[in-house]
Amino acid sequence: MLGGGMPELLAGNNPNERHIPRMDFLVLFVFYLTLVLISGVMICVCSKTGYLKGPVRRGTQIFSYIIPECLQRAVLRLHHYLFHTQNRTFILLHLTLQGMVYAEYTWEIFGYCQQLEFSLYYLLLPYLLLIVNLVFFTLSSVTNPGTVTKANELLLLPVYEFDEVLFPKNMRCSTCGLRKPARSKHCAVCNRCVHRFDHHCVWMNNCIGAWNARYFLIYLLTLTASAVTMAVVSAVFLVRLVVVSGLYQETYVDDLGHLQVMDTIFLIQIYRRSQRNRQESQALLSPPRASLLVPLHTVPKRRNRRGHHPQS
C-alpha cells in the first residue's frame, strides 16, 4: 500500500500481476486540506506584505477578457446580494450544515456507542449543547445590536470616552446625521449606526454590537464545545472499537507484498469499508440494524509477525 491506499491480500493472486498503488479518499482529503491551509496562509502573508497586489491586478485583467460580461455582472450581483445586503441565505446554510453534522453523528456514532455501553450522559451532551447553541444563535440574530437613534443618542454619548483620535467628540454620521457615540460605527449592510460596533455577521444576518455581543460569545462557546465533544466521543469510540475487536494485533500484506502492522489509517479504512458494506446490505435486504463489531468479511486474514498463518 502506498499513500494510504486500501490494501488487498495477495493470497491466490497471480504473482506476476502488477499492483498499482492508489490513493484513497482519506489521503486525498488530507492532501487537499493541507494544500488549502498552506495556500490560505501564503495568501494572508503575501496580502499583508503587498506582494500579491500586482499579480492579482494582472489576473483580474486577464479574467475580465476571458469571462463574458454577462457572467461577470451576474457574479457581482450575487456577491453584492450575499455580502452587502440583509438576507437569510447564510442562516439557512448554517442550519443545514449543523443538521448534517448531527445527522451523521446520530447515524454513525450514537447507536454504535450504545452497543459498546457508553454512558448515555456523554452521548447526549452534544444534543444538549446543540439546544443551547440554537437558543443563543436565535438571540444573536434577532436581538437589536444597539441601534443609535434620536431617542437614545444622548443616553449613549457618555457611555465611552472620546479619544479625539479614532472617536472625536461631536462627530456626526454622514449617513444617519446623528452624533456618533464613541466606539459606534455605521453598518452599510444594515444601514444604521450601531453602539459599540464589532462586525456585521452574515451567518446571523445581523450586526454584533453592545446589546447582543454576549449572546454571540455564548453561541461561539457552545458551538466550539459541541464540536469538541463530538470529536472526543468519536475518537474514544474508534479506540474502543479497535481494542474490542483486537485489530491492533493483526498484520496484513500490502500491494507490494510486504508484511505490515496495523496502523491508524488502515483501521479507519476498514471501518469505512464495513460501513459501506453494511449500508449496501441494508439497501438490498433491509435487515434489522446490524452490529458494528468486527464484520469478519472486512478484516484481513490474521497472520503472525513472520507472515505465516497460525495453525488451527
ABEGO torsion letter per residue (X at the ends): XBGGBBBBBABGBBAABBBBBBBBAAAAAAAAAAAAAAAAAAAAAAAAAGAAAAAAAAAAAAAAAABBAAAAAAAAAAAAAAAABBBAAAAAAAAAAAAAAAAAAAAAAAAAAAAAGBBAAAAAAAAAAAAAAAAAAAAAAABBAGBBBAAAAAAAAAABBBAGAABBBGBBBAAAGBBBBBGBBBBAAAGBBBBGBABBBAAAGBBBBAAAAAAAAAAAAAAAAAAAAAAAAAAAAAAAAAAAAGAAABBBBBAAGBBBBBBAAAAAAAAAAAAAAAAAAAAAAGBBBBBABGBAAABBBBBBAAGBBBBX
